Every structure is written in C-alpha cells, then in structure tokens.
Amino acid sequence: MSLLPKLVERLQRHPKRIVFPEGADPRILQAARQWVTRRMGAPILLGERARIKEAAALLDLSLTGMRLLDPARSEDFEGFVTQFEALRRDKGLKPGEARTALRDNNYFAAMMLAAGQVDALVSGATVSASSALRPLFQIIPRLEHVTTASSLMILDWDEPQGGVATSLFLADCGVIPDPTAEQLADIAIATAMIARHLTNELPRVALLSYASKSTADHPAVVKMRTATELARAKALSAALPMEIDGELQVDAALDPHVAEAKQVAGAVAGRANVLIFPDLASANIGFKLVQVLAGANTFGQIITGLSRPAAEISRGASAHDVFGAAAVVGCQAIDRRLLYGTP
C-alpha cells in the first residue's frame, strides 16, 4: 500500500489545521476541497476574500468547511507585528519593516504557525522557493538537536518497484546547494526521523556517492564518508533508532543483488529507504528524473529541522502534489504516541 492513503486515514482520525498562504490559486483550492471532503481537518486560505470566492466560483468549487482569512484585516495583525519586531530586533530589523513583511501572506502564515493557530503550512505554489522559505527560516525555531534546516522529497509508488521500498525519502533536494559533512549528518538524522514518523518503519539511511566503500580519497567521496561517521555518532548519542551507511552508490543502496555483487554488506545495503545526496544539484536532478521517467508521485519539498511542520511546493505542482504535501506535514503534526502507541 502506498503512503498517501495511510496518511489520509491517520488525519481522518486526528484532523489538523493547514494554512495555505496562496488561497486563491486553483490548485490550492482543489487540494483544500479534498481536505474537507475527506474529513481531514480545516484548511485556512489566506488572501482577499473576494478573490478567493471568485476563483472558487470559476472552478464551481464549494468553500464550505474552509476558513478564509485576509491578513491585512485580521485582528491578529497588530499583535503579529509586535511579535515579529521582537523576534527580529537583534537581526537589524528597521522601523516599519515588520508591518511591511506581515502584509506578505507567507510571513503572516509563518506567524500563525509559530503561534500555534495552525498545525502545518504549505506554500510556494505561486512564488519562488526563497520567498516561501525565508519567512519560515526567520520565524520558526529549529529543533533542539538539529542545527541545519533542509528539505526532503518523498517518492511514492502505488505498487512496489522491483524490491525497492514503496516510499523513498530523498534529501536535500531544495535548500543547501553544497552541504558540508556536518550539514549532511544533520540532514540524514532529520530526514530519517520524519521517515520513521510517517511510516513507523526503521529508517535505513544511505549516504550516496559515485563509489561504494572505496579507498578513493577524492574530496567528494571523503565528504560522504565523514558525514556517515558523524551521522552515526549523532544517532547513537541520541539513541535514535536508525541504520546509517555510506558511502554507497545508489544502485548498491537500493538493489540487494547489486549490493551483493559489489560486496557491500550491512543493514542498509540494497534496502535503503532514505537517500542522502552529496549536493543540491544531484538531489534535485535525481528526484525529477524518477518523477518524470518512473511516474512516481512526489510530495515536497518537506522542510526538515524546524520545530513546526511546513512544506515548500514547486510552482509546477499539481493539485494532487499539493494535497500530498499537506497530508505529509499534517501527519507530522500528529503526536507519534497517538499514531503508534510508542515514543
């Protein structure tokens, strides 16, 4: 069974509030309609009410069950301005800049998320990645054990793909262009934790390279080897249940026959469900190749390392992609003990 139906079922038992800063976008409206129809919680659509209603009418789409909110007219606007000023004062925020920032729906949505008025956030349908990410990184604190905020993509198939895990978690596909070994270790831990939360399966993390367990001393290989060691140490010190190995080629990470042929052994070899790429270029190219050529469902970018769930979707995302990303961050907001009965 693919991942998305499982997430839908969990949210039907534990509904969540999702804020969409781009409330008038047709794909957002269609995803929000699914959210309500499937009884997964309450979507909050930001924007001018008249524009949202007009866009919904063009789609012949009911807004019943959705909350429409114009940030500039919200009773929380002034309070958020004060809070944002206090939050960014030490960062050189100038007078009046907080008010200007919060007229941007993405900043207002991030403040709603930080204040606990919503459970998760999905943005990026109509703006650049930097415009969607900047408010999150400025407003939402990082997790205590993570120093690097990054992102992951989920590849999800309706049917098993020749022994490959039905769902794969790939990182970092959207934030850090050339991460250091230390950052890659953080990315590996954060991605594995989300994978475990969503699937309740043991994360088997492969740090990828162009060589598998080689003696090469090229800086690109050494970086992944070092990142593997650092990630293992972090997981061990925090008693996090996960298997981590590297450096591995992607075929040795995913295919047990290839792993055996290349004499790569261990709990991750041929069985990886979390893939950590050396850099943003390889990660982004890799997931888009699989998306286009293998017909995988893709959900993300899911932001990792932050204390609140959020997704930054592509401007090319479909309504189904938006709905899937919302389901992922919605389930992140459900306490693990409610889902599985264990910490």
C-alpha positions as CSV (number, residue, x, y, z in Angstrom):
1,M,0.0,0.0,0.0
2,S,1.4,3.4,-0.9
3,L,2.0,6.1,1.7
4,L,-0.7,8.7,0.9
5,P,-3.8,6.6,1.7
6,K,-2.2,5.8,5.1
7,L,-1.7,9.4,5.8
8,V,-5.2,10.3,4.8
9,E,-6.6,7.6,7.2
10,R,-4.5,8.9,10.1
11,L,-5.7,12.5,9.5
12,Q,-9.3,11.4,9.4
13,R,-8.7,10.1,13.0
14,H,-6.6,13.1,14.0
15,P,-7.7,16.1,11.9
16,K,-5.3,19.1,11.5
17,R,-5.5,22.8,10.5
18,I,-3.4,23.6,7.4
19,V,-2.7,27.1,6.3
20,F,-2.3,27.9,2.6
21,P,-0.9,31.4,2.0
22,E,-1.9,31.3,-1.7
23,G,-5.6,30.8,-1.1
24,A,-6.8,31.9,-4.5
25,D,-4.7,29.5,-6.5
26,P,-6.9,26.9,-8.2
27,R,-4.6,24.0,-7.2
28,I,-4.7,25.1,-3.6
29,L,-8.5,25.4,-3.7
30,Q,-8.8,21.9,-5.2
31,A,-6.4,20.4,-2.6
32,A,-8.3,22.2,0.2
33,R,-11.6,20.8,-1.1
34,Q,-10.2,17.3,-0.9
35,W,-9.0,18.0,2.6
36,V,-12.6,19.0,3.7
37,T,-14.3,16.3,1.7
38,R,-12.1,13.5,3.2
39,R,-12.7,15.0,6.7
40,M,-9.0,15.5,7.4
41,G,-9.4,18.9,9.2
42,A,-9.8,22.5,8.4
43,P,-7.9,24.4,5.6
44,I,-7.2,28.1,6.2
45,L,-6.9,30.0,3.0
46,L,-5.1,33.4,3.1
47,G,-5.8,36.2,0.7
48,E,-8.5,38.7,-0.3
49,R,-11.9,37.0,0.3
50,A,-13.4,38.3,-2.9
51,R,-10.5,36.9,-5.0
52,I,-10.7,33.5,-3.3
53,K,-14.5,33.4,-3.8
54,E,-14.1,34.4,-7.4
55,A,-11.5,31.7,-8.1
56,A,-13.7,29.1,-6.3
57,A,-16.7,30.1,-8.4
58,L,-14.7,29.7,-11.6
59,L,-14.0,26.1,-10.5
60,D,-17.6,25.5,-9.4
61,L,-16.0,24.6,-6.0
62,S,-17.7,24.9,-2.6
63,L,-15.8,26.8,0.1
64,T,-17.9,25.1,2.9
65,G,-15.6,23.9,5.7
66,M,-12.8,26.3,4.8
67,R,-11.7,29.4,6.6
68,L,-10.9,32.5,4.5
69,L,-8.6,35.0,6.1
70,D,-7.3,38.3,4.8
71,P,-4.2,39.0,6.8
72,A,-4.4,42.8,6.5
73,R,-7.9,42.7,8.0
74,S,-7.1,40.1,10.7
75,E,-7.5,41.0,14.4
76,D,-4.1,39.3,14.9
77,F,-2.2,41.6,12.5
78,E,-1.0,44.2,15.1
79,G,-0.1,41.5,17.6
80,F,1.9,39.7,15.0
81,V,3.7,42.9,14.0
82,T,4.8,43.4,17.7
83,Q,5.9,39.8,18.0
84,F,7.8,39.9,14.7
85,E,9.6,43.1,15.7
86,A,10.7,41.4,19.0
87,L,11.8,38.3,17.1
88,R,13.9,40.2,14.5
89,R,15.1,43.2,16.5
90,D,18.6,41.7,17.1
91,K,18.8,41.0,13.3
92,G,18.7,44.7,12.4
93,L,15.0,45.0,11.6
94,K,14.2,48.6,10.8
95,P,11.1,50.5,11.9
96,G,8.1,49.7,9.7
97,E,9.7,46.6,8.1
98,A,7.7,44.2,10.3
99,R,4.4,45.7,9.2
100,T,5.5,45.5,5.5
101,A,6.7,41.9,6.0
102,L,3.4,40.8,7.5
103,R,1.4,42.1,4.6
104,D,3.1,39.2,2.8
105,N,0.8,36.2,3.2
106,N,3.9,33.9,3.6
107,Y,5.1,35.9,6.7
108,F,1.6,36.0,8.2
109,A,1.2,32.3,7.7
110,A,4.5,31.6,9.4
111,M,3.5,33.7,12.3
112,M,0.2,31.7,12.6
113,L,2.3,28.5,12.6
114,A,4.7,29.8,15.3
115,A,1.7,30.9,17.4
116,G,0.0,27.5,17.2
117,Q,-3.0,28.9,15.4
118,V,-2.5,26.2,12.7
119,D,-0.8,22.8,12.8
120,A,1.1,23.0,9.5
121,L,1.8,25.2,6.5
122,V,2.0,24.6,2.7
123,S,3.3,27.4,0.5
124,G,5.3,28.0,-2.8
125,A,2.6,27.5,-5.4
126,T,3.0,30.9,-6.9
127,V,6.3,32.3,-5.5
128,S,10.0,31.4,-5.7
129,A,11.4,29.0,-3.3
130,S,13.4,31.7,-1.5
131,S,10.2,33.8,-1.0
132,A,8.4,30.8,0.6
133,L,11.4,29.6,2.7
134,R,12.6,33.0,4.0
135,P,9.7,33.6,6.4
136,L,9.9,30.0,7.8
137,F,13.6,30.3,8.5
138,Q,13.3,33.7,10.1
139,I,10.3,32.8,12.3
140,I,10.1,29.1,13.1
141,P,12.8,27.8,15.6
142,R,14.9,24.8,14.7
143,L,14.6,21.5,16.6
144,E,16.9,21.3,19.6
145,H,19.1,18.5,18.2
146,V,19.4,19.9,14.6
147,T,21.5,22.9,13.5
148,T,20.7,22.7,9.8
149,A,17.4,23.3,8.2
150,S,17.0,21.5,4.9
151,S,14.3,19.7,2.8
152,L,13.3,16.3,1.6
153,M,11.2,14.9,-1.2
154,I,9.1,11.8,-0.9
155,L,8.8,9.5,-3.9
156,D,5.8,7.3,-3.5
157,W,4.6,4.5,-5.8
158,D,1.2,2.8,-5.9
159,E,2.8,-0.6,-6.5
160,P,6.2,-2.0,-5.4
161,Q,9.0,-1.3,-7.8
162,G,11.1,-4.5,-8.1
163,G,12.0,-4.7,-4.4
164,V,12.6,-1.0,-3.9
165,A,10.8,0.5,-0.9
166,T,7.3,1.7,-1.8
167,S,8.2,5.1,-0.4
168,L,11.7,6.7,-0.6
169,F,12.8,9.9,1.3
170,L,15.4,12.0,-0.6
171,A,17.4,14.9,0.8
172,D,18.4,17.7,0.5
173,C,16.5,18.5,-2.7
174,G,15.8,22.2,-2.2
175,V,17.7,24.2,0.3
176,I,21.5,23.8,0.7
177,P,23.5,23.9,-2.6
178,D,26.7,22.3,-1.3
179,P,26.3,21.0,2.2
180,T,29.3,20.2,4.4
181,A,29.8,16.8,6.0
182,E,28.5,18.2,9.3
183,Q,25.4,19.6,7.5
184,L,24.9,16.2,5.7
185,A,24.9,14.4,9.0
186,D,22.2,16.8,10.3
187,I,20.2,16.3,7.1
188,A,20.5,12.5,7.4
189,I,19.2,12.5,11.0
190,A,16.3,14.9,10.4
191,T,15.2,13.1,7.2
192,A,15.3,9.7,9.0
193,M,13.3,11.0,11.9
194,I,10.5,12.2,9.5
195,A,10.6,8.9,7.6
196,R,10.1,7.0,10.8
197,H,7.3,9.2,12.0
198,L,5.4,8.8,8.7
199,T,6.0,5.1,8.1
200,N,6.7,3.6,11.5
201,E,9.5,1.6,9.8
202,L,13.2,1.6,10.7
203,P,15.0,4.2,8.6
204,R,17.8,2.7,6.6
205,V,19.8,5.7,5.5
206,A,22.3,5.6,2.6
207,L,24.7,8.5,2.1
208,L,25.2,8.4,-1.6
209,S,28.4,8.9,-3.8
210,Y,29.8,7.7,-7.1
211,A,31.7,4.9,-5.3
212,S,30.7,2.3,-2.7
213,K,33.1,1.7,0.2
214,S,36.0,2.6,-1.9
215,T,39.6,3.6,-0.9
216,A,39.3,6.8,-3.1
217,D,40.4,10.0,-1.4
218,H,38.6,12.4,-3.7
219,P,37.1,15.2,-1.6
220,A,33.5,14.4,-2.8
221,V,33.9,10.8,-1.5
222,V,35.6,11.8,1.7
223,K,32.8,14.2,2.5
224,M,30.2,11.4,2.3
225,R,32.4,9.1,4.3
226,T,32.9,11.7,7.0
227,A,29.2,12.6,7.0
228,T,28.3,8.9,7.6
229,E,30.6,8.7,10.6
230,L,29.1,11.9,12.0
231,A,25.5,10.9,11.4
232,R,26.1,7.5,13.1
233,A,27.7,9.2,16.1
234,K,24.7,11.7,16.4
235,A,22.1,8.9,16.1
236,L,24.0,6.8,18.7
237,S,24.4,9.6,21.2
238,A,20.7,10.5,20.9
239,A,19.6,6.8,20.9
240,L,17.7,7.3,17.7
241,P,16.5,4.0,16.0
242,M,18.0,4.1,12.5
243,E,20.6,2.3,10.4
244,I,23.1,4.5,8.6
245,D,25.7,3.6,6.0
246,G,27.9,5.2,3.3
247,E,29.4,6.0,1.0
248,L,27.2,4.0,-1.3
249,Q,26.3,4.1,-5.0
250,V,22.5,4.4,-5.4
251,D,22.2,1.0,-7.1
252,A,24.0,-0.7,-4.2
253,A,21.8,1.2,-1.8
254,L,18.5,0.1,-3.4
255,D,19.1,-3.3,-5.1
256,P,20.2,-6.2,-2.9
257,H,21.6,-8.1,-5.9
258,V,23.8,-5.2,-6.9
259,A,24.9,-4.7,-3.3
260,E,25.9,-8.4,-3.2
261,A,27.8,-8.2,-6.5
262,K,29.7,-5.2,-5.3
263,Q,30.4,-6.9,-1.9
264,V,28.5,-4.2,0.0
265,A,27.0,-5.7,3.2
266,G,25.1,-4.4,6.1
267,A,21.6,-3.4,7.2
268,V,21.3,-0.6,4.6
269,A,22.8,-2.3,1.5
270,G,20.1,-3.0,-1.0
271,R,17.4,-2.0,1.4
272,A,17.7,1.8,1.8
273,N,14.5,3.9,2.2
274,V,16.3,7.2,3.0
275,L,18.7,8.6,0.4
276,I,21.1,11.5,1.3
277,F,22.7,13.1,-1.8
278,P,26.1,14.9,-1.8
279,D,24.6,18.2,-3.0
280,L,21.5,20.0,-4.2
281,A,22.2,19.5,-7.9
282,S,22.4,15.7,-7.7
283,A,19.4,15.5,-5.4
284,N,17.2,17.8,-7.5
285,I,18.1,16.1,-10.8
286,G,17.7,12.7,-9.3
287,F,14.2,13.0,-7.9
288,K,13.0,14.8,-11.0
289,L,14.4,12.1,-13.3
290,V,12.5,9.5,-11.2
291,Q,9.4,11.6,-11.2
292,V,9.3,12.0,-15.0
293,L,10.6,8.7,-16.1
294,A,9.2,6.3,-13.5
295,G,5.9,8.0,-12.9
296,A,6.4,8.3,-9.1
297,N,4.2,10.5,-7.0
298,T,6.3,13.2,-5.4
299,F,5.4,15.1,-2.3
300,G,7.5,18.0,-1.1
301,Q,9.7,19.9,-0.5
302,I,9.1,19.0,3.1
303,I,11.1,21.3,5.3
304,T,13.3,19.4,7.9
305,G,15.0,20.6,11.0
306,L,12.2,23.1,12.0
307,S,10.1,22.7,15.2
308,R,6.9,23.1,13.2
309,P,5.8,21.2,10.0
310,A,5.9,23.1,6.7
311,A,6.2,22.3,3.0
312,E,7.5,24.5,0.2
313,I,5.9,23.1,-3.0
314,S,7.0,23.7,-6.6
315,R,5.3,26.3,-8.8
316,G,4.8,23.4,-11.2
317,A,3.0,21.3,-8.6
318,S,-0.4,19.8,-9.4
319,A,-3.4,19.8,-7.0
320,H,-2.6,16.2,-6.2
321,D,1.0,17.2,-5.3
322,V,-0.3,20.0,-3.0
323,F,-2.7,17.6,-1.3
324,G,0.1,15.0,-0.8
325,A,2.5,17.6,0.7
326,A,-0.3,18.8,3.0
327,A,-1.0,15.3,4.1
328,V,2.7,14.8,4.9
329,V,3.0,17.9,7.1
330,G,-0.4,17.3,8.6
331,C,0.7,13.9,9.8
332,Q,4.0,15.3,11.1
333,A,1.8,17.4,13.5
334,I,0.2,14.3,15.0
335,D,1.9,13.1,18.2
336,R,3.7,9.8,17.4
337,R,2.2,8.2,20.5
338,L,-1.3,8.7,19.1
339,L,-0.3,7.1,15.9
340,Y,1.7,4.1,17.1
341,G,1.3,4.0,20.9
342,T,5.1,4.3,21.4
343,P,7.5,7.2,21.7
